Amino acid sequence: MEDDVAAAPAEPVADSGLAPDVANYAALRTAVAAFRSPVLPELVAGGGPRATVSIGELAEAGALTVLESPPTLVASASGVSMLTAKDIRLGREPSKTGDPGTPGAVFGQPGDVVVVSGGSHAVVSVRTDAALLAPGVVVLRVKPSVIDAHFLSGVVRAAADAAGGRPIDLFAVAFPRVPIVEQQKVGAAIARLMEIETAWRVQRLAVERIVRDGLSGLTSGTLRIADDAGGAGESHGR
């Protein structure tokens, strides 16, 4: 079989423009090897369910504002960077541009809780920067003296998880009646849990990419085993 392969005429390798880049592979390898999970918060038994108020009631009381850009805000060739629902799902930078002068257009601000529904699960996060937001991204803008943004993000995420992928009515979500000082303490733990999830997602994507690029490069010849690898690839099956 090996002789047949060696004697076969060489086929030119089609240049698809997708050949793994050695520098990219090296960067991915470094990122995967350096991954360290953030420290998990230590949790113990609590005192039981708390009294609640709905997010709709909080909005009526002025403790938070619910915002969403109108469908008339569409991607355009010019304008400012616009963050889409897909961008938020993938945790990436804005991929579109839009007209900030569109009536009703929403600019996300640091401290805003953004919610993207649909798909198998909802994505909830607290923004750390300002950005024009495309339709499909719901913003919960809190009054910081009353509501901690990270605590609210945990409440909404927990409600979405409990819904099992079904759409949720944000206005009907139950918000625990907790003093702001306790909200901030709990919110810090919630932020750490979400940080762990984000780190895991980034790590998983990096692993998927490095395996894909490694297999493609090794089998096509665009990558080879380093000379100083110490025969690491020669022991399989022996």
N, C-alpha and C positions, 0 to 999 in steps of 0.2 A: 504493500500500500504506500509506504513512504517513497519507494522508487517511482511509483506511478505519479505521485504528487510532484516529485523533483523533476521528472521528465516532461511534465505537462508544460505547454508553452505559457509564458508569463502573460497574464491579462493586465492591461493598463488599469490602474486604480482611478476611478472617476473622482474628479475634484468637485465635491459637493459644497465646499466652503464650510463644512462642519467638522473637519478633522480636529481632534483634541489638541489644544495648544499646551506645550510643555509648561509654560509659565502659569497658565490657569490651573493645570493639574497640580503643580507644586504649591500654589496658593491654597487650593482646596485641601491638599494633604496636610498643610500646616494648620489650617482651620479645624479640620477634623481631629487631628492629634492633640490640639491645644484645648479642646472643649472641656469645660468644667461646669457642672450644673450649679446654679445659684443655690444658696442654703435654704432648705425648706423651713417655713415657720413651724414652731412646735405648738400644736393645738391639743386642748384637753376638753373634757365634757363641759358644756355650757349650762345655763340655767333654764333652758327651754325656750319655746316660741315667744316672741315679743309682740306687743300691740303694734298695729301697722296703720299706715295711711296710704292712699293710692298716689301714684305719680301724677295722675290727673288733678287730684286735690292739691298737691304741692304746687302744680302749675297755676291753679286758680288762686292760690295764696301768694304767688309771686316768688316762691322759693326757687323755682327753676323755670326755664323757658324751653319749649320744644320747637326746633327749627328744621327746615328741609328746603333745599333749593328746588325751584319749580321745574317741570318738564321742559320749559322753554329754554333752560340753560343747556345748550348742546355744545359738543366739542367743535372747535373751530381752528382754522389755520393760524390765527393770531389771537392775542390776548395774554392772560397770565396762566401760570401753571395751575392745573385743576386736578384734585385728588378724586379718584373714582372709587366706587364700591369695591371693584376688583383690586385696585391698588391697596386698599385697606386690608382686604382678605389676604393678599400676598405679602403684606408688610413692606411694600416698596415705595419709592418716591413717586410723586405725581407723574402720570403717563400722558395726560391730555392737556390741552389749553382751552380756556373758555373766556367769554366776555364778562368781566366783573360788573359791567353796567347793566346786565340783564335784571329787570325788576324782580325783586325777591331773592336774588342770589345770596347765598350764605357763605361767609368766610369763617372757617373754623378758627378758634382761638386756643392758646395754651390753657389747659384746664377743662376744655370741653370734653364731655363724654360722647363718643360717636358710636352709633349702632348700625350695623349692616345685617339685615335679615335675608332670608332666602337660602337656598342650598340646604345642606345637611345640618348646618348649625349657624347660629348667629355669631358675629364677631363684635366684641365690645372692647373699646380701649379709651384711654385718656390721652388726648392730644398734648404734645409738648411744643408744637409750633403752629403757625398760622398758615392757612391754605384755603383757596377757593374750593368748595365742595360740590361735586356733581350730584344730580338727583339720585335718590336711592340711599343716601347717607343721612341718617337722622341724627340731629345734634341735641343733646341735653345740656343746656348751659346753666350751671348752678349759681346760687348765691352762696359764696364760700363761707359766710358767717353762719349759715344754716345747714348746708349740705356739703359733705366731703365728696369730691368727684370720684376718688378711688372706691370709696364705700358704695356709692351709687352704681359704679360700673360693676361691682361684684353682685349687687342686688339684681341688676338687669341680666347679667350673664347667668346667674343662678336660675332666674325665671325662664330664660331661653332654654337652658339645659333641661329643666323640668318639663318643658313643652315637647321635648323629644323631636325637634326639627320642625314642629308645626309653627306657623306664624303666631306671634304674641301681640296683644294689644298693650302697647307701652303705657298708655294712660291708666290701664287697669292693674299694672304691676304693683304689688304690695311693698311699700317701703317701711322698714321698721322704725318705730319712734325711738330714736337713740340720740342722746345729747351729742353735740358736735365734737366734743373732746373724745368721746368713746368712738364716734365715727372715724375720726382721724387715726386712732390707734388701730382699729380694725382695718381701715382702709390701707394702712401701711402693710399689713399682712396680706391683704388681697393683692396689692401691687406686686409683692414678692411672688405670690403664686402665679400671677399672670406673666411675670418676668421669666419664671421657670418654663412655662408653656411656650413662650416666644423663643427662648433659647433652644428648647427641644425641637421646635419646628425648624429653626434655622439649621440646627445640626442635622436633622433628618434630610433636609433638602441638600445639604452639602454632601452627605453620605451618598444619596441617590445620584448626584451629579458625578462624584468621584468614581463610583462604581461604573456608571455608564461610560464616562470618558476613558476610564482605565481599560474596560473591556474593548471598547471601540479602537482605542489606540494600539493596544497589544495585538489585536487580531488583524488590524489593517497595516501595521508597521509604522505608524506615525509616532508611537511610543515604544520604548524597549526597557528592559530591566537594567537598572543602573549597574555599572561595573563593580561598585563596592557594596552590592546588595548581599553579598555573602552566601550566594546560592539559595536565597530564601524561596525562590520559585521553583526549585528543583526537587524538593522532598515530597511533593504530593504523590500519593499512591505508592510510596516505597516503604 
